[in-house]
């Protein structure tokens, strides 16, 4: 009997010690659903059927479902963890200074270079009076076709000079673009956009390090890009600098990508984070549904890489 009581007391003390540990250092080793390591995000613009935009939405108006890419598995709900809403233009407009670093390598010959010109001109058309854009073209080397300006005629004329030929050096030309942005004496946001359709030479690590040193996000647009390694490099440049990564296939996809970049730098895009059901590095197909006034509106994204990029705590 005494032995049984002793064992009971010891078991009770062990439970109390465990509970005490959970409120102390031991608790930090337990999994936390709010500190989700596989958190990831997407940026998007909401439009009604008549083409007008929807602003000032809230996290509670959205639902997200996802499934592993390339499968026919049923979609599973994912928990939304953070949301940054699009805001309408106001009297206080933050100037956007954007350098477009555009691929004019030989693989862009033909319809691709035409599609690029049209998409870049769409970006120019969306500029506000306060915004500035510079056009830089790259193949094996690079050159400035139009310095920073808000003159849309000059920018469009520079875009018309884009012709394909040569190799591809997105990374060193990107670093050169970052230096152009760093030297620009202008208020507001600065951003680098790289559009390329092929594997690049140059120093990717150096470009990412310089972008983070300057606090300049990089938006990468991989147009009809073949090769997992090249795609991963483009995605890494965006993810590790706080930008966005796009993989357009059609001309309309390319236009949508430039439209999304414009919306993001002007602060008129939504950004939503969620706790993925998949592990970091895996790819998922995602459906984000807005259920508020003017909805429902679905945004479908395929082959989204789970990155684990939860926003910093406020």
N, C-alpha and C positions, 0 to 999 in steps of 0.2 A: 504494500500500500504506500509506504513512504517513497519507494522508488517511483511509483506511478505519479505521485504528487510532485516529486522533484522534476520529472520529465515534463509535466504540465507547466510548471513554473518556468523552466528553461525555454520551452516552446513559446510561451507568452512573452518572455523577455526578448526572444529573437524577433518576433513580430513587431514589438515596440521599437526595437533597434532599427529594423527595416523601414518602418514608417518614419522614424526620426531621420534616417538617412535620406529618405525621399524628399524631405524638406530642406536638406542641406546640399552638400556637394554631390551626393550620389544622384540627385534628381537631374543634374545636367547631362548625365549619360543616358537618360531615358529618351526614347523617340518623342518628338514633339510635332503634332500635326500642323502647328502654326509656323514652325521653322522648317517647312517642307524643303528638303534638298532638291526635289525635282520640280520646283516652281519655275514657270516659264511665262512668256507673254506674247501678245500680238497688238499691233497698232492698226486702226481701221477708221474709215469715215462712214458716217451714216447718212444715207440719202433716201428721201421719200420717192414715190413713183414719179412725181412731177419734177424731180431733180433738185429740189431744195434740201438743205441740210438740216439735221437735227442736232441741237446742242444741249448742254447742261443736263445730260442724263445721269442716272445714279447706278451704283453697283447692283442694287436690288432689282433693277429692271432687266438684268441679263441672266441667261443660263448658258452653260457650256457643257457640251458632250464631246467625247473623243474616243478614238479606237486606234490600235496600232496600224500604221500605214501598210498598205499592200495586203490587208486581210479583209475578210468579210465578217469579222466579229461584230457583234452588236455594239453600238455606241454606249458608253458608260458616262454618267454624270461626273463632272469634275468641280471641285470647290473653288470658287472665285475668292482670291485673297486680297486683291488690291485693285483699285480702278482710278484712272486719271481721265476725267471727262473732257471732251472738246468744248471749247468756249467760243461764243460768237465774237466777231470783230467788235472792238470797242474804240473809244477815243484814245486809249493808251495802246498804241500798236508797237510791238517789239520788232525792230528792224531785223530782217534775215539777210545774212551775207553768205551766199552759197557759191562754191566753186564746183562746176560740172567738169569732171575729168572723164573724157569720152573716148572709147576705144575706136580707133580707125585702122586697126590691123587688117591684114589681107583677108582674114576669115569673115570680116564684116562686109565683104564685097556684095553688090547686088541689092536684093530687097532689104537685107538687114540694115545697111547704112541709110536707106530711105526711111525705114521704120524708126531708126534712131533719130534722124533729123526731125521727123514729125513729133516724136515723143518729147524731144528736147524743146521744140517750139511750144508744145503744150505747157511745159513747165514755165517757160518765159511768159506765156499769156496769163498765167495765174499769179505772176508777181504783182505785189502792191506797189504803190508809188515810192514807199520808203525802202523797198528791198533792193539789193544789189546782187548781180550774178556775174561770174567770170567763166569764160569758155576756154578749157584747155583740152587739146587733143593729144592722144598718145598712141604710139605703136612701139617700135624699138626704142624710140626717144620720145620727146614731147615738146610742145610749144604752145604758147598762149595765143589763141585766136581773137579773143576780145577781153580786155581788162575789165575790172569790176565797174559796172554801170547799171543804171535803171532804165537806160534807153533800149526799149524792146526792138526797135528797128536795127540797131547796131548788133544786138545779140543774135537776132534771126539771120542777119547777113553773115555773121561768123559761123553759125550753124550750117548755112548753105555751103561753106567751104569744106565741109567734112567729106573726105573721100578715102576709100580703103586701100591699104597697102602696107607691107612690113610685118614685123613681129609684134609681141605683146609685152609691155612692161608696165603693168598697172601699179606695182608697189612703189618703185622709185619715183614714178611720175606722181603717185599719190603723196609721197613725202614732199616732193617739190610743191604740190598744191597746198599742203599744210603750211609750208613756209610762206607762200603767197598770202594765205589767210592770216597768219601770225603777223605779217608786216602791214596788214590793212588796218589803218587807223579809222575805225568806224564803231559806233555803238551797236548793241544788240547781239544776236546769236550768230555764230559762225559754224558752218557745216561743210563737209566734203562729200561729194557724190561721185562714186566710181561705177561706171557702166562698162562691162566687159563681157565678151562671149567666149573667152578661152583661158587656158592655163597661163599664168603670168610668170615672168622672170622678175628679178629684183628682190629686195629685202623686206619681206612682209613683217618680220618682227620689229625692224627699225621703224617702219611706218606706224605700226600700232603703238609702240612706245612713245613716239613723237606726238601722236594724236592725244594720248592720255596725258602727256606732259602739258600740252596746250589746252586740254579740256575741249577738244573739238571732236564731235561725233562723226563717224564715217557711215554713210549709207551706201550699200553695195547692191548693184542690180546685175544679176547673172543672166544674161539674155541667151536663151537656147544653149546653155553651157553644158557640155558633155564632160564626164569624168568626175568621180566622187572626190578625188583629192582637190581638184580645182574648185569645185563647189564648196568643199569644206573650208578652203582658204578664204573664199569670198565671205562665207558666213562668219568665220572667225573675226575677220576685220570689222564687221558690223557689231557683232555681239560684244567683243572685248572693248569697244570704244563707246558703247552706249547708243549706237545707231540702229539701223534696221536693214534686214536682208530680204531681197526679193528675187524670185526665180521666174520671170516672165517667159512664156513660150510663144504666144501670139503677139501680133502688133498691138492689139487691144490690151493684152496683159502688160506690155511695155509702157503704154500710155497710162495705165492704171498705177504702175509702179512710180512713175514720175509724178503723177497726181498725188499719191500717198506721201511721197517725200515733201512735196510742196505743202500739203496739209499739216504734216508733222512739224516742219520748221516754222510754220505760221501759227502753230498752237491750235489748229482747228481739227485735230484728229483725236480719237479716243485711244487709250492704251489700257489694256486689261491683263492682269496676272491671274494665273490659276495654278492649283496644286494638281499636277499631272498624275495620272494613274500609272504612268510608265517611268522607267529609270532614266537618269541623265544619259544623253547620247542616243537614246532611241528616238524614232520618228513616229509622229502621230498625225492622224487626220482630225481636224477640229471643226465643230460647228458652234459658232457664237450666235445666240439669238437675243435680239433686243425685243422686249415685250411691252415697252411703254407706249405712250401716245404716238400715233403714226406707225406703229408696228403691227404685227411682228415683222422683223427684218432679220434675215439670216446672213451671216458672213461665214463662208466656208474656206478653210485653209488646209492644204494638203502637204504632207511631208514636212511637218513642223518638227524641228529638232528640240528635244527637251534639254534645256540649258542650265537650269538651276540658278537663274538670275533673279532672285527675289529682290525687291527694292530695299534700299536701306531704311532702317527704322527712323521715323521722324524725330 
